[in-house]
Amino acid sequence: MNPKAQPDSATPGPAPAPAKSHSSRLFRPKRTPLPRDDARRQGNISSLAYLTMGGRDPAMAFLNAENPALGGRPLALATASAEGYARVAAAIRAWSPGPAAG
């Protein structure tokens, strides 16, 4: 055994900070799940965008970006009401990736 190592290990250091893993859960705000109709509209508009716009990345870019023509974020508008869903769905259906091949 190394005699120099023994005094270092016996020297008291600063007290460890108390763990906060359990206490932080107490201060998280409670989340309420989306109402069933809102969740259905959100899933449907996401599926429509994925299928129409050519995949996840272009669909997510459209759904999460502010859209001045629609008056907000398409995903939030479509989730909030049936009217918003209809407006966003129409915009997705009118979307064109570029010149039509033909």
N, C-alpha and C positions, 0 to 999 in steps of 0.2 A: 504494500500500500504506500502511496506517495504521501509523506507527511505534510507537504505543502498544500495538497488538495483538501485535506481534512478541515483546516480552519476556514477555507473559502466556502465549503458546503455548510458549515455551521453558522456562518455569518448571516444574520437575518437581513433580508432584503425588504423592499417595499411590499406591503400587503397586497395580495392580488385583488383586483376589482371584482365585486360580486357579479355573478352571471345574470344577464338580463333576458335570457332567451324566453323564459316563461312569463315574466312580467310584461314584456312588450306586447304580448297577445291581448292583454287586458285593455289596452288603449287603442286597438284597431277599431275603426268604425265598423259597425255591422253593415253588411251588404245585403240588400234585398234582391232576390232573383228577379229577372225580367218577367213581366206578366206574360202569360202564355201567347197571346196574340202578337205582342211585340217580338218575342223570341221567334215565333213562326215567320213573321215578316222579315226579320233579320236573316234568318237562315235561307229563306226563299230568294231574297234579293242577292245574297252572297252567291248562291248557286247559279242564279241567272247571269250574274256578272262573270263568274268563272267560265261558264260555258260559252257565253257570247263574246267575251273579250279576249279569249285565247289563253286562259290560264290564270294562275293565282296572282302573279306579280302585277300584270296590268289591271286586273280586277281590284286588287287591294289599293293600288295607286289611285284609281278612280273613286272608289268608295270612301277612302279616308281623306282625300284632298278637298279643300274648300272649293265649291263650285258656284260661282256668282250667278250663273244662269238658273240654277236650282234654288239658290238662296241659302246655302249651307253645305255641310258635309252630307253627301248622298246616303251614307249608311245611317246616320242619325235621323235624317228626314224619312227614310223608308221604314225605319224601326218605329218611329213615333206615331204614325197614323196611316190609315188605308189610303188617304189622298196623297200623302208623301210617297208611299210605296208606288202608287200608280204613276206619279211624275218621274220618279227615279227609274222605274222599269221602262217607261217610254224612252227616257234618255239612253238607257243601256241598249234597247232594241234599235235605236236610231244611230248608235255608235258605229263607226266604220273604221277599220284599222288602216285604211289607205285606199288607193284607187282600186275599183272593182276589176277583177280579172275577167276577161271575156273576150 
